Every structure is written in C-alpha cells, then in structure tokens.
Amino acid sequence: MKRIKFLLIVVLVVLAACKSADDGIVVTPPIAPTMVLDTPVVVPTTAPDTPTAVPPTFTPIPTDQPTATPTITPTPTNTPIPETAVTSINFERIASGFVKPVYLTHAGDDRLFLVEQDGTIRIIQNGAVLPQPFLNIDPLVGSDASERGLLGLAFHPNYAENGRFFIYYTDNSGGTVVARYEVSADPNLADPATAQILLTLPQPYSNHNGGQIAFGPDGYLYVGLGDGGSANDPLGAGQDPSILLGALLRLDVDFAETGYAIPADNPFVGDDTKRNEIWAYGLRNPWRFSFDRLTGDLYIADVGQNLWEEVHFQPAGSAGGENYGWNIMEGNHCFQSDTCDQTGLELPIVEYPHGNGSCSITGGYVYRGQQFLELYGNYFYADYCSGIFWSLLQQPDGSWATNQLVDSPHFVSSFGEDANGELYFLSYGEGAIYQIRP
C-alpha cells in the first residue's frame, strides 16, 4: 500500500499547498471587496492597491451584539467528561465514489454535505449518497490548478429558519469569491438563482488560496485567506494588514442583503492603515481552521514553506488582532535568517518538521461527540502527503501534548464534523469519507 502511495505522491505532489513556487508575472489590480458597514467608522469601499500577479497547487474571514445565533452548543453534561490524550485511532469508511473531495460539514441535521473541488456539493444521508448534487456550480469555478476550486462551505447558524449557506470558491480568473445561496423548496436541492456574491478578491498566484469559511460562536463568518501564493511570500502579505491576504477575516453577513458589514469590535476598526475586516494575520495558508464547539477556542492549521508545519491556538476570549508570524517565522523558527525580532508574535502551540513524506498540514477538530468518549477533548490533525495523524491535548499546566497516532496510506484533504460532533476525514485520492474511532 505504501508503494502505491509513493507512486501517487509523484502524481499528486503538486497538491501540497506549501510547495508551489510560481513565477507568475506581477500585475497590479486593486483588491476590492464588496461591503457595507454596521459601524459608524469610516472604512473605504475600495481596498488600497496592492501588487498582485497571476497563477496554485492543492493542499488545499459588528455590531456590539451578534447578529446571528452562535453555532457552538455546549455538550449537554452535568459533570465534565474526562479528557485523556489519545494514542491510537482506527478508521471506518462510510462512503466513497467522490471526485476530489475537499471538505465535509453538516446543516444541523442528520445529513453530511461533501464539497468536491470541481464545483459540486453532495449529500450523504443514512449512509447513502444522493444521486443529485445539492449544488453544482462547475461553470463558475476555476479549478485548473490544484489549490483552486470550490474549497469551502458554511451553513448559517439559523439555516433551519432562513435556508442560507455560504461557499468559498475560485472563479475562472483565479480570484476568490465568497457567495451566499439559499435552499429551494426541496431540502436536498439548493436554488442557484439565489446566488449573491458578498466578496471578491483577485489572487496574485494560483496557490495559497486558503478556502476555509466557518461561523464562529459569535455568529460572524470567518474567512481564511492565504498570502497570495508563489513561495516565500513575495508580496510580504503576511505582515501587511493593509491588505486582506495572509489573514483571517471576520464578517457580519446578516447586516444587509448584499455585501457584508464589519463588526464594530473587530480589532482594527478605526485604524486607517489596516483592513478593518481582519481578525488576525501573519498566516501563510490557513487551509483548515475550526472552532471547538464546546469552548469556542479557535485552532488554525497553517501550511508551512519548506521545513515546518504548524497549529495556532486562539482562546475564546481573544479580542483578535493576533500576528501569527509569517513570514518572519516558519513554525517556531526564524524564516530565512538565523535571528529575527519575534516581538508581538503569537507562536504555534505545536509544529512538526518535513520528513518521512510529510509536507502539508491538514487541520481538524476537537472531538466533542458522544459516541467515542475515549477521543473526547482531543484535537486531531494530519499531513496531506504522508498520511500521518496526530492528536493534541492541552495539559492542566497549560502545556500541549501531541501524539503520533497512525501512519496511513491516505491523502488527507480535510476533516469534518457531523451535527453530533462525530469526526471524519476525507481521502482525496480514494474519493472516500472515513469516520475516526478508537
């Protein structure tokens, strides 16, 4: 099996988000998201010009009161469930036959929604894959490079009432699009006519598009954006909060029917030198991030450059504004120099080096399901290229303990949760969904 995997790596190595080094021609279109404001702070409707370029690789955003119901519901229990570091896991395949699966989520019911990179969303219900896609936007999606395509899906916290969901994709020119759709009268079919584009963003290169979108416990939509691509962050986007690249955005998508609003308590509201949409920055390619559904803590897996892969932790009480270090740092290490000024940087809680086939981190979730309490409280992550899985658990003294769990034959493109907090991962090359279990 490992020999088969080795041959696949030769074909799929371009799928690792961190290794592309495009030499695209630099152009200078403006980055201009669509927005409205829910705060009296004056924010320009057109972003300042920033150098960009053209052509990725697969690895693969306020009011003072929230405008949506939080997505995180504490696990019902009268006494705390013990949290013990996981040292081994097993997998159970639950569905297959997918083409380039890149994300898995739920709509608050018993269905699973799987995102295929070329532009389709499919439903798995009662173990069966429904024959008709929930949504097919293949003509709108540019998936000509391995990090482009339909990459993210998030259902509104009030989806049961308003039928709204949000997607992240790269269009046929390679630019980022965040759009809103609504379900049709048939609960298993979206209505393509309801499409409303909320944000567009030119991408300078074809890689490092990020792609994760998720509602936080505050009801706002978080959008992960990479540094624009190529290699070594040629635009300096990671350390430039005057542009949206290399950042995690936090948006109010309920304020108006079109565009989005900027939450009044976003960390850079009122600072004309920084984009007010930004919640945190200093990221290279946050391919997958997630909120702990019990605590609201945020875990960000950021794909590294040549040597180190990393996971960042933002506690639920954070006011935002963190600088996670790229491209001053790669993991806990100065990037391209022996020494560097680390003042004000938030370093990762765990890192791992390249080697043994590892090359690109895929972030997961903290397990909060009830089916396998042996897994409870552990955060799971994996490497796309090597197929190695790890667990991560915070210790009583605040330190973090990580364990290597299994060296699998899978190309792990994403993790996913169901409505009950059970945990899954996607095997990209096989086109399958697996459930994680003890």
C-alpha positions in Angstrom: 0.0 0.0 0.0 2.9 2.3 0.8 4.5 1.7 -2.6 1.2 2.6 -4.3 1.1 5.7 -2.2 4.6 6.6 -3.2 3.7 6.5 -6.9 0.6 8.6 -6.1 2.8 11.2 -4.4 4.7 11.7 -7.7 1.5 12.5 -9.5 -0.1 14.4 -6.6 2.8 16.3 -5.2 1.5 19.5 -6.7 -1.4 19.1 -4.4 0.6 20.1 -1.4 -0.3 23.7 -0.6 3.1 24.7 0.7 5.4 23.7 -2.1 4.5 25.7 -5.2 6.8 28.4 -6.4 5.0 30.1 -9.3 7.0 32.6 -11.3 3.9 34.5 -12.4 4.0 37.9 -14.0 3.2 40.6 -11.5 0.3 42.9 -12.2 -1.4 45.5 -10.0 -5.2 45.2 -9.9 -6.9 46.6 -6.8 -8.3 44.3 -4.1 -11.9 45.5 -3.8 -14.3 43.5 -1.7 -18.0 44.3 -1.6 -19.1 45.6 1.8 -21.4 47.7 3.8 -20.8 48.9 7.4 -22.6 48.2 10.6 -20.4 50.7 12.4 -20.0 54.5 12.0 -16.3 54.0 11.5 -15.4 55.2 8.0 -13.9 52.3 6.0 -13.1 52.7 2.3 -15.3 50.6 0.0 -12.3 50.0 -2.3 -9.2 48.4 -0.9 -5.8 50.1 -1.4 -3.9 48.9 -4.5 -1.5 46.1 -3.8 0.8 44.3 -6.1 -0.6 41.1 -7.4 0.3 38.5 -10.0 -1.3 35.8 -12.0 -1.4 31.9 -11.4 -1.8 27.4 -7.0 -1.4 23.7 -6.0 -3.9 21.9 -3.9 -3.5 21.5 -0.1 -5.7 22.9 -0.3 -12.9 35.9 7.1 -20.2 44.4 14.4 -22.1 45.4 15.9 -21.6 45.2 19.6 -24.2 42.5 19.6 -24.0 39.4 17.4 -26.5 39.3 14.6 -26.8 35.5 14.3 -27.3 32.6 16.7 -24.0 31.1 17.7 -23.2 27.7 16.1 -21.5 26.3 19.1 -23.7 24.5 21.6 -22.1 23.1 24.8 -22.2 19.4 25.0 -25.0 18.6 27.4 -23.5 17.0 30.5 -23.8 17.6 34.3 -20.2 16.5 35.0 -17.1 17.1 32.9 -16.2 14.3 30.6 -12.6 13.1 31.2 -10.1 14.2 28.6 -7.2 11.8 28.1 -4.5 12.0 25.4 -5.4 9.7 22.5 -2.5 7.4 21.5 -4.2 5.4 18.7 -7.2 5.6 16.4 -9.0 3.5 13.8 -11.0 4.4 10.7 -14.3 3.2 9.2 -15.1 4.0 5.6 -18.7 5.3 5.4 -19.0 6.5 1.7 -16.9 6.6 -1.5 -17.1 7.4 -5.2 -16.4 11.1 -4.8 -14.2 13.2 -7.1 -11.6 15.3 -5.4 -13.3 15.7 -2.1 -12.0 18.7 -0.2 -14.5 19.5 2.7 -17.2 17.9 4.8 -19.8 19.6 7.1 -23.4 19.4 8.2 -26.5 21.6 8.2 -27.6 20.9 11.8 -29.4 17.6 10.9 -28.5 14.0 10.1 -27.1 14.7 6.6 -23.5 15.2 5.6 -22.6 17.7 2.9 -19.4 16.9 0.9 -17.6 19.5 -1.3 -16.0 18.3 -4.5 -13.3 20.6 -5.8 -14.6 21.0 -9.3 -17.8 22.7 -8.1 -20.3 20.3 -6.7 -21.8 19.7 -3.2 -23.2 16.2 -2.5 -25.4 14.9 0.3 -24.8 11.7 2.3 -28.0 10.6 4.1 -28.4 7.4 6.1 -25.2 6.1 4.6 -26.3 6.7 1.0 -25.0 9.3 -1.4 -28.0 11.1 -3.0 -27.8 10.9 -6.8 -28.4 14.6 -7.5 -26.0 17.2 -6.2 -27.2 19.7 -3.6 -25.4 22.4 -5.7 -23.4 22.3 -8.9 -21.6 25.5 -9.9 -19.0 23.8 -12.1 -19.2 26.5 -14.8 -18.4 29.3 -12.3 -15.4 27.5 -10.7 -11.8 27.7 -11.9 -10.2 24.5 -10.7 -7.4 24.4 -13.3 -4.7 24.4 -10.6 -4.5 22.1 -7.7 -5.3 24.7 -5.0 -8.2 26.3 -6.9 -11.8 25.2 -7.0 -14.8 25.1 -4.7 -13.0 25.0 -1.3 -15.3 25.9 1.5 -18.9 25.6 2.7 -20.7 27.0 5.8 -24.3 26.8 6.8 -25.9 29.8 8.5 -26.4 29.3 12.3 -30.1 29.8 11.6 -30.2 27.6 8.5 -33.3 25.8 9.6 -35.2 29.1 9.5 -33.6 31.0 6.7 -32.1 28.3 4.5 -28.9 30.3 3.8 -25.5 28.9 3.3 -22.2 30.3 2.1 -19.4 29.0 -0.2 -15.9 29.9 -1.0 -14.5 29.2 -4.5 -12.0 30.5 -7.0 -13.6 31.8 -10.2 -12.5 31.3 -13.8 -9.9 34.1 -13.5 -8.5 32.6 -10.3 -9.9 35.2 -7.9 -11.5 34.4 -4.6 -15.3 34.6 -4.3 -17.4 34.3 -1.1 -21.1 33.9 -2.0 -24.4 33.3 -0.3 -27.1 30.8 -1.6 -30.4 29.6 -0.3 -32.0 26.2 -0.3 -35.0 25.5 -2.6 -38.4 24.1 -1.7 -36.7 20.7 -1.9 -34.4 20.4 1.2 -31.9 18.4 -0.8 -31.5 21.0 -3.6 -30.1 24.5 -3.4 -31.6 27.2 -5.6 -28.9 28.6 -7.9 -31.0 31.6 -8.7 -30.5 32.9 -5.1 -26.7 33.4 -5.6 -25.5 36.7 -4.0 -21.7 37.5 -4.2 -20.5 39.0 -1.0 -16.8 39.4 -1.5 -14.4 39.1 -4.4 -10.7 39.3 -4.2 -8.1 39.0 -7.0 -5.4 36.3 -6.3 -1.9 37.1 -7.4 -0.8 33.5 -7.9 -2.7 30.2 -8.2 -1.7 28.7 -4.8 -2.3 29.6 -1.2 -5.9 30.5 -1.6 -6.9 29.4 1.9 -10.6 28.4 1.4 -12.0 27.7 4.8 -15.1 29.5 5.9 -16.9 28.9 9.2 -19.3 30.6 11.6 -17.8 31.4 15.0 -19.6 31.2 18.3 -20.3 34.9 17.9 -22.4 34.3 14.8 -19.9 36.0 12.5 -18.4 34.4 9.4 -14.7 33.8 9.5 -12.8 33.5 6.1 -9.3 32.2 5.8 -7.0 33.7 3.1 -3.5 32.7 2.2 -0.6 35.1 1.5 -1.3 35.2 -2.3 0.9 32.4 -3.3 4.2 31.7 -5.1 6.9 30.9 -2.5 8.4 32.8 0.5 5.6 35.5 0.4 7.0 37.7 -2.3 4.3 40.4 -1.7 5.0 40.5 2.1 1.3 39.9 2.6 1.7 38.0 5.8 3.0 41.1 7.6 0.9 43.6 5.8 -2.5 44.1 7.4 -3.3 46.9 4.9 -4.4 44.1 2.5 -6.7 41.1 3.0 -4.2 38.4 2.0 -2.4 36.3 4.7 -5.2 36.9 7.2 -8.3 35.6 8.9 -11.3 37.8 8.2 -14.4 38.3 10.5 -17.5 39.5 8.7 -21.1 40.3 9.5 -23.1 38.6 6.7 -26.5 39.4 8.3 -26.4 43.2 8.2 -27.6 43.7 4.6 -29.0 41.6 1.7 -25.9 42.5 -0.3 -22.2 42.6 0.7 -21.2 42.3 4.3 -20.6 44.5 7.3 -17.6 44.9 9.5 -18.2 44.0 13.2 -17.6 47.1 15.4 -15.4 45.1 17.7 -13.0 43.9 15.0 -9.5 44.6 16.3 -8.5 47.2 13.6 -11.7 49.2 13.3 -10.8 52.8 13.3 -7.2 52.2 12.1 -7.0 53.5 8.5 -3.7 51.7 8.0 -5.2 48.3 8.4 -8.1 46.5 6.8 -10.9 46.5 9.3 -12.2 43.1 8.1 -9.1 41.4 9.5 -9.4 39.4 12.7 -5.9 38.0 12.8 -2.9 38.0 10.3 0.6 36.6 9.8 -0.7 33.5 8.1 0.8 31.7 5.1 -2.1 29.4 4.0 -4.7 28.5 6.7 -6.1 25.6 4.7 -8.3 24.5 7.5 -9.3 26.1 10.9 -12.0 25.2 13.3 -13.8 26.3 16.5 -14.1 23.9 19.4 -17.9 23.6 19.6 -17.8 23.3 23.5 -15.3 26.1 24.4 -15.3 28.4 21.4 -11.5 28.1 21.1 -10.0 28.5 17.6 -7.4 26.2 16.1 -5.7 27.3 12.9 -3.5 24.8 10.9 -1.2 26.9 8.8 0.7 25.2 5.9 4.5 25.8 6.1 7.0 26.6 3.4 10.0 24.2 3.3 10.6 22.9 6.8 7.8 23.2 9.3 4.0 22.7 9.6 2.2 24.4 12.5 -1.0 24.7 14.5 -2.0 28.0 16.2 -4.4 28.4 19.1 -6.7 31.4 19.8 -8.6 31.2 23.1 -12.3 32.0 23.0 -11.8 35.2 25.0 -9.4 36.7 22.5 -10.2 40.2 21.2 -8.4 39.4 17.9 -5.5 41.2 16.2 -3.0 38.3 16.7 0.0 38.2 14.4 0.9 34.6 13.8 4.3 35.4 12.4 4.6 34.5 8.7 6.9 35.3 7.0 9.1 36.4 9.9 8.7 32.9 11.3 8.0 29.4 9.9 6.7 27.5 12.9 8.9 28.4 15.9 11.9 29.2 13.7 13.1 32.4 12.1 12.5 32.2 8.4 15.4 32.8 6.0 17.7 34.1 8.8 19.3 32.8 12.0 17.8 35.5 14.2 14.7 37.6 13.9 12.6 40.0 16.0 9.7 38.0 17.5 8.2 40.8 19.4 4.4 40.7 19.4 4.2 37.4 17.5 2.0 34.5 18.6 3.9 31.3 18.0 2.3 27.9 17.3 1.3 25.5 20.0 2.7 22.6 18.0 4.8 22.1 14.9 6.3 19.2 13.1 9.1 19.0 10.5 9.1 17.8 7.0 10.5 14.3 6.6 9.0 10.8 6.3 7.0 12.1 3.4 5.3 15.0 5.4 4.9 18.3 3.6 1.5 19.9 4.2 -0.7 20.1 7.3 -4.4 19.4 7.3 -6.1 20.8 10.3 -9.0 19.1 12.0 -11.4 19.5 15.0 -11.6 18.9 18.7 -13.7 15.8 19.2 -16.9 16.6 21.1 -19.0 13.7 20.1 -20.7 11.2 22.4 -20.1 8.0 20.5 -16.4 7.6 21.5 -15.7 9.3 24.8 -12.1 8.0 24.6 -11.5 10.7 22.0 -13.1 13.5 23.9 -11.3 16.8 24.1 -8.5 15.8 21.7 -7.7 17.9 18.6 -6.9 15.8 15.5 -4.7 16.9 12.6 -2.8 15.1 9.8 -0.3 15.6 7.0 -1.7 15.5 3.5 1.4 13.9 1.9 2.5 11.4 4.5 -1.0 10.4 5.8 0.3 10.6 9.4 -2.3 11.5 12.0 -1.7 13.2 15.4 -3.7 14.1 18.5 -3.2 17.3 20.5 -4.4 17.9 24.0 -3.8 20.8 26.5 -2.5 19.7 29.8 -3.6 21.0 33.2 -0.4 23.2 33.4 -1.3 24.8 30.1 1.3 23.0 28.0 0.3 20.9 25.0 0.9 17.2 24.4 0.8 15.7 21.0 0.9 12.0 19.9 1.6 10.4 16.6 -1.4 8.1 16.1 -1.0 6.2 12.8 0.9 6.4 9.5 -1.9 5.8 7.0 -2.0 5.4 3.2 -4.4 8.3 2.8 -4.0 11.8 1.3 -6.0 13.7 3.9 -7.5 16.7 2.3 -9.9 17.7 5.1 -11.6 16.7 8.3 -15.2 17.3 9.0 -17.8 17.1 11.8 -21.4 15.9 11.8 -24.2 17.6 13.8 -23.4 15.4 16.8 -19.7 16.2 16.9 -18.6 12.9 15.4 -15.4 13.3 13.4 -14.5 12.3 9.8 -11.7 12.8 7.3 -11.6 12.8 3.5 -9.2 10.6 1.5 -8.6 12.8 -1.6 -7.1 10.2 -3.9 -9.5 7.5 -3.0 -12.5 9.8 -3.0 -13.9 8.5 0.3 -15.1 9.6 3.7 -13.8 7.8 6.8 -15.1 8.1 10.4 -12.5 8.4 13.1 -13.0 6.0 16.0 -10.9 4.3 18.8 
